[in-house]
Amino acid sequence: MIATAHGEPLPFRVEISDLETLETTIGAFRAFDYRYGGGACRAPLAALGSWTALLRKGTVPSRLRRRLCRDLADLHNLLAWTEFDSGHDESALRSFDIAAELAAEAEDHDLLANVRYRRGRLHLHSGAVDDALAEFEQGRIAALRGQSHLAQAILSVNQAWAWAMRADEPAAVRHLGQATEAFVADAATAPWAQFFGANDLAAMTGTVWVELACTVNPRHATRAIRFLDDAVAAYGPEMGRSRSLTQIMLAIGHAVRRDTKEAARVGAEAIGAAREIRSVRAKGRLRPLAAVVRAGPPTREGRELLARIAEFRAEASGEPAG
């Protein structure tokens, strides 16, 4: 017999305690994802997603229906993010679709903007910049409807990154300025956006300038390093994935400046941090670092860093190094 967590047979009535328990559980998984990566919690989140589908089959009081849809959208949005972080892109896109439908049903524009942002990041990671820009633009529209300044900042800074990948410096700088203007650190921030504080804005700003250093002019690396240094120093162990990914961007910045010794030092730290998390994105971010190092003058530090990258990528893929 299928039953609720309280042992009640279906059909059952959804109470506020059910939603409070679900929200607490999602919060715990979100913290675990930040610290250890999506691979550490994707499977139990998927199981939770399947089980909580039963909640929509119960009797839901009208006063709780929107909250239920919002919570389920938040759950599937987080599940999709962990699937993306684990390299399961097709599953992630399906989960993002479910999250978007539920967020729309809940009439939660801020959450819908967050779903669009995360879906855009998946496309950006795979190099599909046009698809990423389309998602970010849809997210920006939702953020404006929801009057969420923080969501607008998140979308704008990611648009800046996409335009930097396109080597469009004016567009990247314009969106970067919009992100800075829109950013508001708010204690009442929705849980799905609480990751994005002043430190994350600094990390993303540095990332945009690193991208411009790679695609437009190497001189931008100097500005990028200032932002990324500050961000790396401020990330604690609870944000292990963010710290590792930001360190990789910092190493790229040093490599672009032909400071191979510093690139090797920071790169080694980033790889060490990446070994403590379960995220395929670190492996992907190391590819452009290796390319920049190879393009520079041959040095002992550079060769050692390339060897470390090859070893880590082989560990992550299960293939032999070399």
Buried (B, 14 or more C-beta within 10 A) or exposed (E): EEEBEEEEEEEBEBBEEBBEEBBEBBBEBBBBBBBBBBBBBBEBBBEBBEEBEBBEEBEBEEEBBBBBBBBBBBBBBBBBBBBBBBBBBEBBBBBBBBBBBBBBBBEBBBBBBBBBBBBBBBBBBEEBBEBBBBBBBBBBBBBBBBEBBBBBBBBBBBBBBBBBBBBBBEBBBBBBEBBBEBBEEEEEBBBBBBBBBEBBBBBBBBBBBBBBBBBBEBEBBEBBBBBBBBBBEBBEEEBBBBBBBBBBBBBBBBBBBBBBBBBBBBBBBBBEBBEBBBBBBBBBBBEBBBEBBEEBEEBEBBBBBBEBBBBBBBBBEEEEEE
